[in-house]
Amino acid sequence: MAAGLKTVILLSFVLAVGFLLIILSCALWANWLPFLVALIFVLAPLPNALFAHCGADDFSAHESTASAVDLGRFITATVVVTGFALPIVLTHSEVIKPAACVMSIIGGGLVYGTILAYAAAFRQDYSEFD
């Protein structure tokens, strides 16, 4: 089933709410360090997207090409954990306020979730025989 206009509108609304929370977590307390979370979550899917195409072709064994895909997943997971941990570390060191930490984590989760949902909704599976 193809994703339609309602899906795009919903995803754009959720993405806007996520960025709004991140920007408010910075602007309300005049500390722009939580904005790094937005950058981290926007860049998080890139290793997965880049290494996904390093997979198998028709002439290679499945075991020999899985390492590139696994490396991409590992780097993506590391970046996502960093995105969630950075506000917590900044709060623990009293650089940002706890409310800014919560807003930044929720906003970052919404941004990353929107990117994943967009990729899942508009994925095109290529088949040689379709």
Contacts in CASP RR format, 6 or more apart in sequence:
PFRMAT RR
TARGET T0000
AUTHOR 0000-0000-0000
METHOD contacts of the structure
MODEL  1
MAAGLKTVILLSFVLAVGFLLIILSCALWANWLPFLVALIFVLAPLPNAL
FAHCGADDFSAHESTASAVDLGRFITATVVVTGFALPIVLTHSEVIKPAA
CVMSIIGGGLVYGTILAYAAAFRQDYSEFD
3 121 0 8 1.000
3 122 0 8 1.000
7 121 0 8 1.000
11 114 0 8 1.000
11 117 0 8 1.000
11 118 0 8 1.000
11 121 0 8 1.000
14 110 0 8 1.000
14 113 0 8 1.000
14 114 0 8 1.000
14 117 0 8 1.000
15 110 0 8 1.000
15 111 0 8 1.000
15 114 0 8 1.000
17 107 0 8 1.000
17 110 0 8 1.000
18 106 0 8 1.000
18 107 0 8 1.000
18 108 0 8 1.000
18 109 0 8 1.000
18 110 0 8 1.000
18 111 0 8 1.000
18 114 0 8 1.000
19 38 0 8 1.000
19 107 0 8 1.000
19 111 0 8 1.000
21 103 0 8 1.000
21 104 0 8 1.000
21 106 0 8 1.000
21 107 0 8 1.000
21 108 0 8 1.000
21 110 0 8 1.000
22 34 0 8 1.000
22 35 0 8 1.000
22 37 0 8 1.000
22 38 0 8 1.000
22 103 0 8 1.000
22 104 0 8 1.000
22 107 0 8 1.000
22 108 0 8 1.000
22 111 0 8 1.000
23 35 0 8 1.000
23 38 0 8 1.000
24 103 0 8 1.000
25 34 0 8 1.000
25 96 0 8 1.000
25 99 0 8 1.000
25 100 0 8 1.000
25 101 0 8 1.000
25 103 0 8 1.000
25 104 0 8 1.000
25 107 0 8 1.000
26 32 0 8 1.000
26 33 0 8 1.000
26 34 0 8 1.000
26 35 0 8 1.000
26 100 0 8 1.000
28 99 0 8 1.000
28 100 0 8 1.000
29 96 0 8 1.000
29 97 0 8 1.000
29 99 0 8 1.000
29 100 0 8 1.000
31 95 0 8 1.000
31 96 0 8 1.000
31 97 0 8 1.000
31 100 0 8 1.000
33 90 0 8 1.000
33 95 0 8 1.000
33 96 0 8 1.000
34 87 0 8 1.000
34 90 0 8 1.000
34 96 0 8 1.000
34 100 0 8 1.000
34 101 0 8 1.000
34 103 0 8 1.000
34 104 0 8 1.000
36 86 0 8 1.000
37 83 0 8 1.000
37 86 0 8 1.000
37 87 0 8 1.000
37 104 0 8 1.000
37 105 0 8 1.000
37 107 0 8 1.000
37 108 0 8 1.000
38 108 0 8 1.000
38 111 0 8 1.000
40 79 0 8 1.000
40 82 0 8 1.000
40 83 0 8 1.000
40 86 0 8 1.000
41 80 0 8 1.000
41 83 0 8 1.000
41 108 0 8 1.000
41 109 0 8 1.000
41 111 0 8 1.000
41 112 0 8 1.000
41 115 0 8 1.000
42 111 0 8 1.000
42 115 0 8 1.000
43 79 0 8 1.000
44 76 0 8 1.000
44 79 0 8 1.000
44 80 0 8 1.000
44 83 0 8 1.000
44 112 0 8 1.000
44 115 0 8 1.000
45 76 0 8 1.000
45 112 0 8 1.000
45 115 0 8 1.000
45 116 0 8 1.000
45 119 0 8 1.000
46 76 0 8 1.000
47 71 0 8 1.000
47 72 0 8 1.000
47 73 0 8 1.000
47 75 0 8 1.000
47 76 0 8 1.000
47 79 0 8 1.000
48 72 0 8 1.000
48 73 0 8 1.000
48 75 0 8 1.000
48 76 0 8 1.000
49 119 0 8 1.000
50 72 0 8 1.000
51 68 0 8 1.000
51 69 0 8 1.000
51 71 0 8 1.000
51 72 0 8 1.000
51 73 0 8 1.000
51 75 0 8 1.000
52 69 0 8 1.000
52 72 0 8 1.000
54 65 0 8 1.000
54 68 0 8 1.000
54 69 0 8 1.000
55 65 0 8 1.000
55 66 0 8 1.000
55 68 0 8 1.000
55 69 0 8 1.000
56 62 0 8 1.000
56 65 0 8 1.000
57 65 0 8 1.000
80 112 0 8 1.000
83 108 0 8 1.000
84 105 0 8 1.000
84 109 0 8 1.000
87 96 0 8 1.000
87 100 0 8 1.000
87 101 0 8 1.000
87 104 0 8 1.000
87 105 0 8 1.000
88 101 0 8 1.000
88 105 0 8 1.000
90 96 0 8 1.000
90 101 0 8 1.000
91 97 0 8 1.000
91 98 0 8 1.000
91 100 0 8 1.000
91 101 0 8 1.000
96 104 0 8 1.000
END
